[in-house]
Amino acid sequence: MRQIRSRCFLSAAAILALGAWLPAVARAQVLAPASSGSGAQAAAISPADQGWVARIQDTLNGITALKGRFQQIAPDGKRSTGTVWLHRPGRMRFEYDKPSPLLLVAGNGKLVFTDKSVGQTTDIPLERTPLGLLLQPHLSLSGDVTVTGFSHANGLVQVTLVKTASPSDGSLTVIMNEQPLSLRGWRVVDAQGRETQVDLFDVATGVSMPDSLFDTSDSAN
């Protein structure tokens, strides 16, 4: 079947979803339409919690290579699992467990979503996605990024981030284990308020991984 590549932003689609309706929903969970926005409203954070935010920033920037299993919860509560590889800066791969035909690869400045069952591929600029924040060469939780929420309870520390200039494009909530401070997962909320959560487990850091994992030109093969 002929491969289709699209750079348009499909309003009824979302990356990181699952189930029989996934191809229609999956792209919107990571991608939100462009917004001019009027600026983000920063959360009121105590000096002590500012210290946690700084530690989270340092911990995320300390991650260069990560491999693990994931469980994904879509907006309707459906679940899927798979394997994730993350290689900062700029590269990530979500390989869904069979029988799912879906594959998500970030590399070369773009995010490529492939549905192998229909041979359809959609690619979008990585900078246009909340997940792109995780893959920046250096993530600074100030300036171009605004912290709009913070919580610390039950052994978890969570910080919600938006792009300062376009907060309505979507938000990313980073979820960290408190002890030791480590990446537990994240939640993405799109411009329509639909939420997708990814939980990580069996995580290994500092692992070697071949460049071919992030070859976006071969993601539909």
Number of C-alpha atoms within 10 A of each C-alpha: 8 7 15 12 15 13 11 9 17 16 14 11 20 24 25 30 31 26 15 10 10 18 22 16 22 22 25 28 30 29 30 24 16 13 13 10 13 11 14 19 13 16 13 12 15 10 9 8 15 13 12 20 19 12 13 23 16 15 14 20 18 13 18 16 18 19 22 16 19 24 18 23 20 22 18 12 14 13 15 19 20 17 18 20 23 25 24 19 20 22 26 25 23 21 20 22 14 10 6 18 15 25 21 24 27 28 22 15 16 19 28 29 27 26 19 17 11 14 15 17 20 21 20 20 16 23 16 19 26 25 25 22 23 22 25 16 12 15 17 16 20 13 10 13 19 22 24 20 16 20 14 15 8 8 11 16 23 23 21 21 25 26 25 20 17 18 21 23 23 29 29 27 22 22 24 22 16 18 9 8 16 17 22 19 19 21 23 26 23 24 20 14 13 16 23 27 23 22 17 20 14 9 16 12 15 12 12 11 14 7 10 10 20 23 16 23 12 10 21 22 9
